[in-house]
């Protein structure tokens, strides 16, 4: 079992179990690469605010995942990012703290919104 798998196994984040199951099914995790925590805080706070304005099942789960991630980043001193990819229309972005040995964030990412997300205009909001 990889280090990422062990960390996901101990995590209570909403997408951790799905990412762990993907690894167990043979999906591959890239080597974690260090990230600037301040930049992650800035970027993902903005993304979380934007996603809250969208409706639909994917955006609902992504909003929860982003809120978890932003909350964990508030106390993080270090971060390393990896992605888990396999034969699907999505992948997982996993951010860990090496120093604390925990998963800070686990996001289910749909990389091609035009193909994988059904964007509609409904009641003045974008539906995803």
N, C-alpha and C positions, 0 to 999 in steps of 0.2 A: 504494500500500500504506500502511496506517495505521501510526502509531508502535507501537501494540499488536501489530500483525502482525509488524513488524520485530523487536520484542523476543521474541515467541513463536518466531519463526524461529531465533533464536540460542539458545533455551532448551533444556535437556536434561530438563526436568521431564516426568514421565510423561504428563500430559494436554496438554502444550503443542502437540504435533503435531495432536491432535484439535481443539483450539480454533482453531489456525491454519487447518486444513482447513474448519472451520465458517465462518470469516471469508471464506475464498476461495469458499465456496458461497453467499455472500450474507447470512450472518447479520450482525447489527448489534452493534457495540460501543458502549456508552454512554460518555460523557466520563468519564475517571477523576476520582474525587473523593478528596481527602485524607483520611487515616485516622490515628488515634492509634495509634502502634506499640505502646505499652505495653498498650493495651486489646486489640489484635489478639493479642499474645503470650499474654495471660491467657485470652482467649476460646478461641483455637484450640488451646492446650495442653489445656484441658478437653475440647474436642470430639475431639481426637485420642485421648485416653485413653478416652473413651466409645465411639468407633467401634471401637477395638481389641477390645472385648468382643462385638461383633456378627460374625456369619459370613455368608458369601455373596459372590458375585462383585462386586457393587457396593460393598459395605463393604470388601472387600479392596483394590480400587483406590483407594477414598476414603481408606483408612488410609495407604497409601503416599503419596498426594498431601498429606495432612495432615502426615505426618512430614517431607516435603520442605519444606513451608511453614513449619512450626514451626522447623526447623533454620535456614532462611534468615532468619526473623524475629529469631533470636538476635543477629545482627550488623547488622540493619537500623537505619538512623537516620531513615528516612522511608518512607512508604507511601501509595500511591493505589490505589483499588479501582475496578474496572469489571466489568460483566458483558457476556457475549456471548450474544445470544438469537436464536433462529430457530425454524423449525417442527418442534419435537421435544418430547419429554416431559422434556427436561433443558436446562440451560444451563451456561455456564462462568463461574465467578467467577475473575477474574484480578487479582492484586495485584502492583504494580510498585514499584520504588524509582526515583524520578525522578533522584535524585542519582547513583546507581550505574548507572542505565540498564539494569536487569535485571528479569526476572520473579522475584518472590519466591515466588509460589504460583499454581497453576492447578488449580482444583477443578471436577470435573464434578458438578453439583448436580441432584438430582432433587427438585423443589419440593413434590410431593404424594406423600408416602410411602404413603398408603393406596391410591392409584390406581396409582402407578408401581413401588412396591416390594412384593413379596409377603412380608408379615410372617407368620411361623409360629413356633410354639414347638417347638424340637427339642433334645433332650438338655439342657434347662434353659437354653438360650440363645435369643435372638431371632435368627431367620434372615432375612437381607435379601438 
